[in-house]
Amino acid sequence: MELLKKTARTNDMLHVLRIHSFFFMMISEFFSQFAFSMQHFVLIFVIYETTKSSTAVSGIVLSFTIPALLFSLISGVYVDRWNKKKVLFYTNLIRGFLILPFLIPNLHVSAIYLLTFLIAVATQFFLPAHAAVIPSLVPRKYLFAANAVFSFGIYGTTLLGYILSGPIVLLIGKANAFALLAALFYISSFFVIFITLPKKKKIIVDRLNLFPAKVSLVGEAREIFTFIRKARKVFHALMMLTIAQSVIFMFAVLAPGYMTKILNTQIESLSLILIAPAAVGMGLSSIILGSVGKRFKHKWLSGTGFLLGGAVFILFPFGNRVISHELIQTINSFLPHFLTITMFHIVVVMAFIIGFAISFVFIPSNTTIQIETNEAMRGRVYGLVNAIIGAVSFLPVIMAGGLADLFGIPRVVIGFGIIMIALGIFFWLFE
């Protein structure tokens, strides 16, 4: 018992959770992220049920992604100017308010697209604020652990939102599901009230002290590009985050084809075989990194993540039952009868390792950005990150799908694995 108490006192992740403002931010984040994840599924369900069209569903996806291209960098400029606690409070409040019109029966598709677009615009202000506020709540020496806790909360809540979306809609109906989403956003806003930010000097931006002038806006955007070009560590961290996010998008694009053409199984098993194990891997990796990660150089952790993820991607195509048959028989010959495994078990382990590796990129990169940037420009940096990720996210969708149709899924997956290994070596040697 005494050993457990000593571990609790010395564990950095548990320490940051004892910080009052960070704890309430994480509670707020839980409700907000759960609502945000769940709304994706519910809106896709509603739009498909209304139109019976996959093209209409893609419109919902675009309604969520286009605002990232249009507003992320601009929102970062404003987030740096505004009180981040108020940004978190009002963006959750606004998103909850924008959910309410979905309670109207037989809402027109164009109205659904518009509301979805507006929710996504509000989210572009929320995203840089919630990442940039962490250094204001947590001492610098605990930033790595704080990002690990934050990442674990994001991954876990996102997975929970996706898993429970279907059962919740079936249990309480679409109208009540939207009412629940609005309530979750309001609850998130409520917990933001208990966050306390350190006082800082007030920045006067113009006569109204609300919106920066056009010239200032352009100038500040240019300033952040200049800063990132000169700040090598921030540039590399930004690049790592973008590449890792692209890998996730590529994984999502190729996953359905991998399930049906390589594993020869139903696409409905996707979440059980690939998504859930990857999310669990991300969560476990976050816990481990939060405890011991600060002892290692960030570039080594990120490079290891790319190397590990790339190696697994190269192995993924061998999940084909024909190719893996002899391997599975050989492994089972050394195992007791009650431990007989199939290729699905190995694929689950590989998906777990992919998620585990991705956290090795996300957590150190976010920590590097927060350490190497000051509060006056941290929102703009994260705004730029979201804008680049929004722009780059289209490339994996187009490239991965087209290349898979042209060369086959196995070759494309192996090709991405080789690229990831090359990037891992580059970050290890030259970052």
C-alpha positions, 0 to 999 in steps of 0.5 A, spaced: 500 500 500 505 504 501 508 503 495 502 505 491 502 511 495 509 513 493 508 511 486 501 516 486 505 521 489 511 521 484 507 519 477 507 525 473 501 524 470 497 523 476 501 529 479 498 534 473 491 531 474 491 534 481 492 541 478 485 544 479 485 547 472 488 542 468 483 537 471 477 541 470 479 542 463 480 535 462 473 534 464 470 539 459 474 536 454 471 529 455 464 532 454 466 536 448 470 530 445 465 525 446 459 530 443 464 532 437 465 524 435 458 522 436 455 528 432 460 525 426 456 518 426 449 521 427 450 526 422 452 521 417 446 517 419 441 522 418 444 525 411 444 517 409 437 516 411 434 522 408 437 522 401 440 514 401 446 517 397 453 516 399 455 522 395 450 526 400 454 523 405 461 525 402 458 532 403 457 532 410 465 530 410 466 536 406 462 540 411 467 538 416 473 539 413 473 545 408 473 550 414 479 547 416 482 550 410 479 556 410 479 558 417 484 555 421 490 560 420 485 566 421 482 563 428 489 562 430 491 569 430 484 571 434 485 565 439 492 569 441 489 575 441 483 573 446 482 569 452 483 562 451 478 560 457 473 564 454 474 561 447 473 554 450 467 556 453 463 560 448 465 555 442 462 549 446 456 554 447 455 555 440 456 548 438 451 546 443 446 552 440 447 550 433 445 542 434 438 545 436 436 546 429 437 538 428 431 537 433 426 540 427 423 534 423 425 533 416 430 539 416 432 540 409 439 537 406 442 544 405 440 546 412 444 540 415 450 542 410 450 549 413 449 547 420 455 542 420 459 547 416 458 552 422 459 547 427 466 546 424 467 553 423 466 554 431 471 548 432 476 551 428 477 556 434 476 551 439 482 546 437 488 551 437 485 554 444 485 547 447 492 545 445 495 552 446 492 553 453 495 547 456 502 550 458 498 556 461 495 551 466 501 546 467 508 547 469 513 546 464 517 540 467 510 537 467 508 538 459 510 532 457 505 528 462 500 533 461 500 532 453 500 524 455 494 525 459 491 530 454 492 525 448 489 519 452 483 523 454 482 525 446 483 517 444 479 514 449 473 519 448 473 519 441 473 511 441 467 511 446 464 516 442 464 512 435 462 506 439 456 508 443 454 513 437 450 507 434 447 504 440 445 511 443 441 513 436 437 506 436 436 507 444 433 514 444 432 516 437 435 521 433 431 527 436 433 525 443 440 524 440 441 531 438 438 533 444 444 529 448 449 532 444 447 539 445 447 538 453 454 535 452 457 541 449 453 545 454 456 541 460 463 542 457 462 549 457 460 549 464 466 545 467 470 551 463 468 556 468 472 552 473 479 553 469 483 559 472 488 562 467 494 566 470 494 573 469 497 577 463 498 584 460 492 586 456 494 586 449 490 592 445 489 590 438 485 596 436 479 601 438 474 596 439 479 591 442 475 585 439 478 584 432 485 586 429 485 590 423 486 587 416 493 589 416 495 586 423 492 580 421 496 579 415 502 581 418 501 576 424 500 570 419 506 572 416 510 573 422 508 566 424 511 563 417 517 567 419 518 564 426 516 557 423 521 557 418 527 559 423 525 555 429 527 548 426 524 544 432 517 547 431 518 546 424 520 539 424 514 538 430 509 541 425 512 536 419 511 530 424 504 532 426 502 533 419 505 526 416 502 522 422 495 525 421 496 523 414 498 516 415 491 516 419 487 518 414 491 513 409 489 508 414 482 510 414 482 510 406 485 503 405 482 499 411 475 497 408 479 494 402 484 491 406 478 488 410 475 485 404 480 484 399 486 481 404 483 479 410 477 476 406 472 478 412 466 483 412 467 490 413 463 491 419 468 488 423 473 494 421 472 497 428 473 491 432 479 488 428 483 495 426 480 501 429 479 499 437 486 496 437 489 502 434 485 506 439 487 502 445 495 502 443 494 510 443 492 510 450 497 505 453 502 509 449 500 515 452 500 512 459 507 509 458 510 516 455 507 520 460 510 516 466 517 515 462 517 519 456 520 526 458 527 522 459 528 521 452 529 526 446 523 528 443 526 527 436 528 519 438 521 518 440 518 521 434 523 517 429 522 511 433 514 511 432 515 512 424 520 506 424 515 502 428 509 504 424 513 503 418 515 496 420 508 494 421 505 497 415 510 493 411 507 486 415 500 488 414 499 485 407 501 478 409 495 478 413 492 474 407 490 467 409 493 464 403 500 467 405 499 467 412 497 459 413 503 456 414 506 461 419 499 461 423 500 453 423 507 454 425 506 458 431 500 454 433 504 448 433 508 451 439 502 453 443 497 449 447 491 447 444 487 452 448 491 458 445 490 457 438 491 463 434 488 466 427 491 471 423 485 476 425 489 475 432 495 477 429 492 483 425 489 486 432 496 486 435 499 489 429 493 495 429 495 496 436 502 497 435 500 502 429 496 506 435 502 505 440 507 508 435 502 514 433 502 516 440 510 516 439 509 522 434 503 526 437 505 527 444 513 529 443 511 533 437 505 537 441 510 538 447 516 541 443 511 546 440 508 548 446 515 549 449 518 552 443 513 557 442 511 563 447 503 564 449 503 570 444 503 566 438 502 559 440 494 559 438 497 561 431 502 555 430 496 550 432 492 554 427 497 553 422 498 546 424 490 545 423 490 548 416 496 544 414 493 538 416 486 540 413 490 541 406 494 535 406 488 530 409 486 530 401 492 528 399 492 521 402 484 520 400 486 521 393 493 518 393 492 512 397 485 510 394 487 511 386 494 508 387 490 502 391 486 501 385 492 502 380 497 497 384 493 494 389 492 495 396 498 490 398 503 494 394 501 501 397 501 499 404 508 496 403 510 503 400 507 507 405 511 503 410 517 504 407 516 511 406 515 511 414 521 508 415 525 512 411 522 518 415 524 515 422 531 514 420 531 522 417 528 524 424 533 520 428 539 522 424 538 529 421 533 533 426 
